[in-house]
Amino acid sequence: MGKGNAINTRLELAELDDYFRVVFPAMACPCELLLDTRDPRLALELGLLARAEAQRIEARFSRYRADSIIHQIQAHAGQAFEVDDETARLLDFAEQLFQMSEGRFDITSGVLRKVWTFDGSDRLPQPSRIHELLPLIGWQRVLWRASADRAPVICLPVGMELDLGGIGKEYAVDRVMALLQQADHNPDRISVLVNFGGDLLASGPRANGQAWRVAIEHPANAEPVLMELAQGALATSGDRFRYLEKDGVRYSHILDPRSGWPVPNAPDSVTVAAPTCTQAGMLATLASLMGADADAFLGQQQTRYWILKR
């Protein structure tokens, strides 16, 4: 999620052919809404609602903010710290992904950013520096207790960090969509497309029966892949802009927390369709972490997917 404590509150509203587009910044990415309405007041109200929720989630769960719950957990490292129900649900989901991926998805692995910078250069970290960080990685080292009959409590070992960036944006998309569809000033439940940095969710077909036209970045071509999305989500995982390359070998930003090194043979780009953005993002991320087995993994999930190559 986004860096720093200041929140950019800018919001842009534009009327296109027969719908409105709202754009605002949050979670270190451009956030966009397409609203199937000709009513500018409704479009603005829904845009403001979406922005407020996106910025609330960013403020609450960003590892960069001193007032976030993530910062509070880390400030109490070595102690039992009680968390609220929303945080508990996200931690439960992160634990589920850790188990499903056999440790490949790990929200304690963000500490590896101290040695890896994926800026397109050939600067690989020294193996010794990676090895020094491995004792600070591993969800199995975290004491996490959540049950129906007691308050959820986490105890993070001293020196370890949490980073919900791998699930936060997709969670925000789903939360924003739920609020927009439930809003009292949206009684007709107009069709909405939510797009947070390429993670997409459509509430349903437009009033004219058509789907929204969306674009997925191709890992090699400047021209995107055009698709139609009437209902449900699309999420993409890829390394087009975040990689290193040395001696003819390309190193993806998809890291295996068990080794501290990029996943070998990670697909260049994976896009997954699912009913919710959280589900789509989960499958796209897990597929990338599977490396050469991404296609086989997704083939078992009974969902539509696209693996694009450079």
Helices and strands as residue ranges (DSSP letters): E 12-15, E 20-26, E 29-35, H 40-61, H 69-75, E 81-82, H 85-100, G 109-114, H 127-133, G 134-136, G 139-141, E 143-147, E 150-155, H 165-182, E 192-196, E 199-202, E 212-216, E 225-229, E 232-238, E 243-246, E 249-252, E 255-256, E 261-262, E 269-274, H 277-289, G 291-293, H 294-299, E 305-308
